[in-house]
Amino acid sequence: MISKRAQSVSPSETLKISAKAKELARQGKSIISLSAGEPDFNTPKHICDNAIKAIKDGFHGYTMNTGTPELRESISNKLKRDNNLDYAPSQIVCTNGAKQALGFSILAMVDEGDEVIIPAPYWVSYPQMVKVAGATPVTVRTSFENNFRITAEQLEEAITEDTKAFMLCSPSNPTGTCYTEQELKELAEVLSKYPQVNIISDEIYEYIVFEGDHVGILNVAPELKDRTVLINGFSKGFAMTGWRLGYLAAPQPFVDAVAKIQSQETSAPSSISQKAGEAAYTGSLDPIHEMRDSFKKRRDFIVDELADIEGVKCFKPSGAFYVFPDISQYLGSTSAKGNTIDSSTDLCMYLIEEHGLAAVPGDAFGEPNGIRLSYASSMDDLKEAMNRLQKGLKELS
Ligand code: PLP
C-alpha cells in the first residue's frame, strides 16, 4: 500500500526527543525543553485584532489560490521596504507556512535524477522534501571553524551537471549562523558560472538578526533573481507558528507552476490568517524588534554559560534563536549508570532521561558533533537548563 516515495522519507528525528520529553513529563518528571523551534511569545495584539475583525466581518470564504490581492500587495511592499527587492504581487504565492512554500517550490523545480545541494547542518525537512520530489539531496558538511557556513570552494566542488538547485538558509536553523555580505558575494560568483543551478533562499529568520541588518543573496547578486526563489513567512519573526502563513516570491513562470500545484493540493491558506499577515506587514514592527532584543539578551546569556562548560565549544551566532555547540569531546564517554554515549542522539537521550533536559541531537541536522539548543525559553528555564547541562556532562567519564 505504501509507495517507494513515502518509504524513502524518514520520520522527523526531532519528534523522538519531544515524544520522550512528553512521556517523562507525564510521569511527573521535571523537564526543561530547549528543543522547540518556535518563539515563546504571543502574536502581537494588532495582528490578532485584524484576524478577529476578519472573523466578525464574515471574511470566511476561500480566497484566491495564491492569496488575497491585499496580502500579496503588502508582501510586495514589504519586500521593497525591508529588502529593497522588486516583486509584483503577481510574483508571490501565499502558502500554509514557509514549509509549504519550500515543499511546493521543490516539487515545481526538480525531476528524478536532479541533485539539490544542501549545506549541513541543515533544517531537517530540506533533504526529506527533496526525496519526496524524487530528486537526490547532496549534503555538504560545513565546519565549526567556519561557523557552519558553506564556502565558495565547497559549493563549487559539489556542483555537477545534475545539480538543479542550491538551498541556502540565512539566518540558519539549526546553527543561528548568518552569511556575511562578502560570503554571499563569493557564493554568488560561483553560482554565476553555473546557470543551470537555481537558488532557494530561505529567509524565514530575517527579523531575528542581532548585528546589523539581514542581507539576502539577491541584495549582493541581483543578477541571480531570474533563478532564485525567495522563501519567507510569519512564523518566527512575528511569533505566528500556529497561523500557518508563509510565501514565496519568484520569477512569474515559476510562480505560475507553483500556483498550479497549490491549486490542486491545498488551495490558499486560511482567510483569517491572511488578514493577520496583512496587519503584520502594514503595522508597526516595534513588537518584532522587542522580541528580537529579548532573544539577543538570551543568546548572550547562553553563549556565556556554554563558554564556562568544560569540553563544549560554541560560537556566538548572529541570528535566529538557536545555538549549536560542539560536544564531540563527550562522544565515546560513559554515564554513571554505565551507558555509552556514542552519538549526539545518545547524548540527548542521556540528558533527557537522566537530567531532564531536552535538546535536539546534531545527527538530526546532518552534523554528528553538535546539539541544538533553542533559547526561545524564559531566562529562568535557560539558567536551569545550563545547570543541568553542566551537571550532566560532568557526570560523564
Ligand atoms: N524554514 C526554516 C529554516 C525553519 O526553521 C522553519 C520552521 O521551523 C520553516 C522553514 C517553516 O516555517 P513555517 O512553515 O512555520 O512557516
Residues whose N, C-alpha, C, O or C-beta is under 5 A from the ligand:
A	BS01	PLP	G37 N96 G97 A98 K99 Q100 W123 C169 N173 D202 I204 G233 S235 T241 L245 G246
